Amino acid sequence: MRPRIILCLDSGTTSVKAAAFDLSGRLVAEVERPNDAMRRQGDRVEQDMPRTLALAWDVLRSCAKKAEGSPEGLVLTGQGDGLWALDAAGAPVGPALTWLDGRARGMVAELEKAVDRVEAITASRPTAAAQSLQLLWLQRHEPDRLARIHHALRLKEWLFHELTGQLVGEPTVVLPLWGNWRTGALSRDVQDALGLDRGIELLPEMKPVGEARAPLTSAAAALTGLPDGLPVLMGPGDVQATLIGIGLGTRKEVSNASVFGTSAIHACLRADPDGMPETPRGAMIQKFVIGDGYLCVHPCFNGASLLSHLADRFANLPERVAPTRSGIVLHPFMAPGGERTPWTEPQASTAILGLTSATTPEQIAWAGREALAFAARTSHDMMGTGEGALALGGGLARDAAFAGFLATVTGRTVLRSPTSHAGPRGLAAVAAKHLLGASNDDIADLWIGAPEERVQPATGPEADYARAKFDLFRDTLADAARHWTRLAALGAMNDPDTENDREIA
C-alpha cells in the first residue's frame, strides 16, 4: 500500500524546494532546485514568472514521484514581499519585482511624512521591498505597465492561483503593509497617504490560513502529476513557516529564533506585542497560524548573502572559517535596499573599520559573521523576551563556529537546526494542524521534533572578547549612520531613476 503523504512547496529566493512527509511527520522525500529565475541588474532585482512556475512544477512532480506515496494535500509558501502582477486575463504583467528590488528606496526618504502616516496605520514602516512603494514606483516610471495590472499578488498567492484557479490571499503577510494587525482590517488610508492611485482594490480576497484552500485544477494536475482535486492549502509566508519549522511556538523551551538565509530573520512569540521594549520601524507583527499569540518579526535585508557579497569583493575569502579575533569591525549592509531591521534605513551601507595591509582573508570572513551575530543580538534585545533558548536555522546554522559565537553574543542556549528543510517542515506542521487536525503536542513531538544540537554560550576570554567587540560594533555603527544619507546621495548622482524621482518631487 502506498503511504499517505503531505506535499510541501517552498518557492524561495535562493532555491525552490518540495518535500513529502508521511502522516507521522517523517520526511520521506525532498527535491531542491536552484532559483535560476532571478535577474539582477543594479538596484533592479526581478524574477521571471514563467520560469518560476516551471521550477515549481518540476520540484512538485519530482518529489511526488520520489516519495511514491498517495498525496492527502499540498501546502505552499513563497518568498514574502514583492509584486507579482497579473493582467485582467490572469497573465503576468512583466517580470516580478522581488523583495530584494531596491529601485524604490529613494522614495522612502522623499516620502518621509507619508511613510510616517503609513507606519501609524500598519505598525510597520514601508521599505523598498514594500508592494505599495513598488506600485508607486511603477506609477511614476512605468504608468502604462501599472494600468495593465488588475491583480497585485505575492509569489505564494500567484502559485495558489496557478494551482487552483482561485485568487486568494491570507492576512499575516498582507496586514503589515496594507492594514492593522490589531483589527485585522485593510485600510485604504495607506494608498491615500502615499498618493497611490490604485492599491487595495488590486489585492485578492483575504482568508486566514486554514480557510485559504481550494482543489487542484485538472490542468495543474496534468502539469504536476498530482491527483485532480487534491486539497491545496495556502500556508503562511515563508518566514513564519521556517520559524515554526525550527521550533518557535512549537518547542516549549524556545522563546526566540533567528534564521540566516539570503536574508536574516529574527523573531519571538508574544501574547501582547505592545509589551516589547523597543520596536524598530521595519518590524512586522503577524498572527501565529497554529496557536495563540503573535509573531514579532525583524526581517532583515542582509543575511548570509553578506558573506557571498564579501567573497565577491575580497580575494581568497574562505567559505568556512574558524573564529578569528581581530580589530576589524564590519557593518553588514550590502543589500540594494539598505536595511529594514533592526535599523530601518534604506540608505544604510557597509563600513569596514580596522583594515591594514596585514589583514587576512580569514579575519574579514569572520568579521562578517560577527556582524550578523551582533545584528541578531540587537534584535533580540529589542524584543525583550527573557532567557529562553534561541532556535537557529538557515544556511548559517550549518556553521558550528557561528552558532557558538551567536550563543556567546546573545547569552542564550542556541538550538541548531542545520538541515535545509525547516521551511517545508513548518509547512507540514501547518498542514497537520489545518488538514489533519493534529494537536499541538503531536506537532511538537512528531512534525517538528528535537533540535539537532544544543550550543551553550562560552565563558572567560571568549565572552570578554564578544562583549567588547559588540560594544565597538554598536558605537561605530552609530557614528557611521550619520553619514549614510550623504554617501547615498553621492552614489546616486549617476542613477537615472533617482534623478527622475528628484524631478518629480
N, C-alpha and C positions, 0 to 999 in steps of 0.2 A: 504494500500500500504506500502511495506517495505521501510524504509528510506534509501536513498543513503548515503554510508559511505566511509571514507578513513581509511584503516587499517595501523597501525604503529608498527614496530617491533624494539625493542632496546635490543640487547643481551649484557648485561653489565657484569661488574666484580663481583658485589655483587648479582645481580638479573637479570632475563630475563623478559622483560615486553612487552606486546602488548596492544594497545589502539585503540579504534574506535571513530572517530569524524564524526558528520554529516556535511553536506556541508555548514553549517553556523558557523562551528568551535566549536560546542558544543560537549564536551566529553560525549559519550553515553555508553561506556563500557571500562573496563580495567581489565587486568589479569596479575598477577605478581607471579613468582616462584623464590625461592632462587636458585642461581647458585651453584648447588652441583657437577658441573663437574670440579671444580678447585682442583688441587692436589698440596700441599706444602710439600717440603722436603728440609729444609735448604734454600740455595740460589735458588734451583730449584722450580719454580712456573709454573706448566704446566696445560693444560686443556684437558680433554678427549673430542675428537672431536665428536664421535658418540653420547655421552650423551648430548653434546651441541646442536646437531641437534635435538635430541628428545625433549629437552626443548623448542626449537624454534617452532617445530611443535605443541607441546602441547599448548603453550600460544596462538598461532595464531588460532588454532581450537577452543579453549575455548572462546577466545574473540569474534570471529565471531559469534559463537552460542549465546553468551550472548547479543551481540548487536542487533541481529535479524534484520539485515539490508542487503542491496544489495551493495556489495563492488564495488567501482569505481576504486580502485587502492590500491596497497600496497607499502609503502616506508619503508626502513630499514636502520639500522646502527648497529654498534657493538663497543666493546672496541677497542681502537685505535692501538697502536704499537703492535709488536709481530710477530711471524712467524707461519702461518697456512699453512703447506706444503702438496702438493699433488704429487703423482707419475704420470707416463705417462698415466695411466688409470683413473686418477681423484680420486684416493683413498688416504686417509690420510697417510702420512709418519710418523707414531708415533704420540704422543700427541703434541699439540701446545705448543710452548714457548710463554708465555704471556708477557705482558708489565711489569709485576712485577718480572719476572725472573731475578736473579742477578748474574748468573754464569759468564757472560761476563764482569763484572765490572773490574776485574783485568787487562783486556786487554786495558782499556781506558787509564790508566796511562802508561802502557808499550808502547802503540802506540801513544804517545802524538803528535809527529810531523805529523804522518799520519792523526790523528784526526784533527789537526790544518788545514791540507790541505782540508779535507772534509768540515770543517766549512767554509773555504774561498769559497768553491763552492756552498754550500747549504744555508749559513747564519744560520745554526743550527748545534750545536755540537752533535755528536752521544753519546749516553749513553748506559748503559747495556740493555735498552729497545729497542734499535735500531735493526731493522731487519737485517741490514748489519752486525753488530757485532755478532748477534746471528748466522747468516750463517757462519761467520768466526770462531766462537766457534765450530760449527759442523765440519768445515773443519779441525780443529786441533784435535778434540777429537772423532768425530764420522764420519769419512770420508765416510764410507760405506753408512751411512744414507744420507749424503749430496748428494752422487752420485745418489740416487734414486729420489731426488727431481727434478721435472720438472716445478713446479709452486710454487712460493713463494707469498702467499697471506696474507691479513689481514682477520680478522673474517668476516667483512661485505662483503668482496669480495667472501669469501668461501660460505657464506649463499646465496648470489646472484647467485652463480654458482649452488648451490643445488636447488634453486627455479626455475631457468630459463635455466640451461644448458650452460650459457654463462660465459666466463672468461673475466671480465671487472673490471677495477679499475678507480678511479677518483683522480685527481691530488692534491686536497687540503691536503690530508694526506700522499701522496707519495713524493711530491717535497721536503719537509723538510729533507728527508733522501737521496733521490736519484737524486735531481735536483736543479733547481734555480727558486725561486718564481717570480723573475723579468722577466725571459724569458719564463717560463712555460715548459722548456725542461728538460728531464732526461739527466744525464751525466755519461758516462762510467768511467770518471776520479775518481768517488767515489770509485768504487771497485778496480781500479788500485792503488789508494793511500793506501788502506787497505791491499793490497796483496790478495784480494778475487778472487778466480778462476772463480766463476760464480756469477752474480749479476742481473743486469737489464734485462738480457735475460730470467730470471725466472719470471719477473713481467708480469701481464696481460696487455692487450691493455688499454690505458688511454682514458677515455671520461669524459667531465665535467658533474657535477651534472645537471640534466635536460636531457642530452643526454644518460646517462648511464641508459638505461631502456630496458626491454625485457618482453615478455609474460610469464606467469606462465605455466610450463610444465604440461602435463596430469598427470605424476607421482607425482609431488609435489601437484597438485590439489587434488589428491586422499588422500594424507597423511595429508593435512591441512584442507580439507573440503571447500576450496575456489574455485571459478569458474576457469575452464580451460581457459587459455589465458588471465587472469587478468593482466593488466599492472603492472609491478614491477619496481619501481624506486629506484636506489641506492642513498641514502642520503649522506650528508657529514659525517665526523666522529662524534662519539657520543659527543665529546667536542663541536664542532660547533653547533650541533643540540640542546644541552642543553643550550648553551649561547643564541641562538635565542629564545628558549622557555622561558627564564626568562627575555627577553626584550632587550638584546644587539643588536643594529641595527634595532630594531623594535619599542620599546618605545622611543619617541624622547628625553625625559629627561635623559635617561641612557647613560653615557659615558664609564662606566667600569662595570665589572661583576666579581664575584667570586663564584665558585661552590665548595662545600665541600662534596664530596662523599668519596669513598675509597681513592682516591687521591684528591688533590686540584687543581683547575684551576683558574688562574687569567687572565683577558683579557681586551682589549679595541679594538675599531674600528677606524682606521685611514685611511685617503686618501693616506698619504705618510708615510709608516713605518720607513723610514730613518730619520724622524724627532723626533723619541723618544730620550729622554735624555740619556738613557742607555739601552742596550740590552744584557741580560745575554746569555751565550753561549748555554744554553739549551732551549732558546725561539724558538717558531715556528711562521711563518707568513703564513697565508692561505688567499686565495681569498674568499671574502664574497659571499655566494652562492645565496642570494636572493636580492642583491643590489650591490651598488658600494662600493669600498674600500677593505681594508684588515683587517682581524682579527690578532691582535698581541697577542699571547697566551703564557703564562708562565705555562706549565704543570708540576706540582709537583708530585713527587712520594709519598709524605706524606700528607695525608689529614685527614679526620675523622678517618681513620684507626689508627692514632696515639693514639686516646683515647681508642680504644679496646686493643692496644698493652700495654698501661699503665695499663689498668684494669687487664690484664693477669699477670702483674709483681708486682703489688701492691695490697695488700688485702683491701677489703671493699671500693674501689673507687666507688662513686655513678655515675649512668648513667646520672642523672640530678643534676646540682649543681648551687647554686646562686653565683653571683660574690663574690669572696673571696680574699681580698687583702692579700698579703704575700710577704716575701723577697725571694721567690723561683723563679729562672729563669730556664726555660726549653728550650732546643734546639730540634726541632721536627723532628729528622732524624732517624727513626726506620726501614724504608724500606730497603730490602737487597741491592738495587742498590744505596744506599746513597741518593743524591738529584740531581734533574735536574734543577730546577729554584726555586727562583731567585738566588740560589747558585748552580753552576754547579760543583758538586764534587762527584764522585762515592764512595769515601771513607768517606763521611760525616756520623757522628754518633751522637747519642743523648748524651747530658750532662745535668745533673740536679744539679744546684748550690743552696746552702742555706738550704739543708735538715738538720734537727736536730731531736732529739728524740721527740720534741714537735710538729713536722709537722703532720698535719691532712690529712686524705684521701681527704677531700674537697679541701684543698689547692693544692694538687698535681693535682687533676682533673681540677681545674680552671686554674692552670698554663699551662696545656696542651692546653686549649682553648685560653689563652693569646698568646701562642707561634704561633698558627695558625693565629691569627689576626695580629700579628707582621710580619709574613711572607707575609700576604696579603698586608699590608701597604708597605712593601719593594718593592713588585712587582709593585703596582700602582704608587709609587713614581718614579720608573724607567720609566714607560710609559708616565708620564707627560701629562695627558690629561685634565687638568683643573678641574673644580669644579662640574661636572655633578654628577648625582646620581649613586650609586653603586648598581647593581642588585645582590641579594644573592639567591643562590639555593643550592640544595643538602640536604643531611640528616641534617646537622647542621643548615640549615635555619629554622628548626622546633624549635630551641633553641632560645627563645626570648632574654634571657640574653646574649648569644653570639652575636646575631645581634646588641644589644645595645652597647656592648663593641667594636665590629667592627666599628660601626658608629663613636664612640668616638675616636678610634685609628686613623682612616683614615680621620676624619673630614668631612665626607660626609653623606648625607642622604642615608640610606640603604632601598632599596625596597625589602621586604622579600617575597619570594615565597616558602612557606614551603611544598607544595604538592610534591608528588613523580613523577609526570608525566611531568616535564619540558622537558625532552628529547623527549618523544613522541609528546608533543605539538609543539616543534621545528620542528620535522619531518613532522607533519601535515602542518605546515606553508610552508615548502619546497614543499610538495605535492600540496598545494593550489596554489603556485606560478607556478610550472612547469607542473602540470597535469590539473589544473583548470583555470589557467590564472588570479588568484586573484591579485588585485592591492596592493601596499604597505600599503595604508590606510586601506584596508579591512583586511590585515594580522594583522596590529597593533590592530585594533578595535575588530575583530571577532575571529581571531585564537590565538592571544596572550592575549589580554585583559588587564585589570588593575591589578596592584600588589595587593597582599592580605593585605599588611601592609606597612606603611612608618615609619621608625625609625630614629629619629633625634639624632645627637651627644649630649652627656652630656656636661655640663659645670661645673665650680667650682672644688671641690676636686676630683671628679671622673676623670675629664680631666687632672688635675695635676698628679694624680697617673698614668694614662695611658701614659702620655708623659715621666715621669721619668722611668717607667718600660720599655718602648720601648728603651730608651737610654741605659739602663743597658743591655737589651737583645742584642742590636747591638754591644755594646762594648765587652761583654763576648763572643759573637759568634766569633768576630774577633780574640780574644785570643785563643779560643778552636780550630779554624780552622787550626792553625799552627801545631796541633798535630794529625790531622786526619790520615795522611798517616802512621805515626809511630804506631798508635793504630791499624790500619787495618793490618799492617804487622805482628804485634803480634798475632792478631786474626786469621790470615791466615796460621799460622805455621802448623796446622794440617789439612788443606784443600787440598785434593789430586789434585783437579782441578787447584788450584793456583800453586801448586808445578809443575804440568805438564807444565803450561804456562811459569814458570820460566825456566824450562829446554829447552823448545822450543826457548825462547828468547835468 
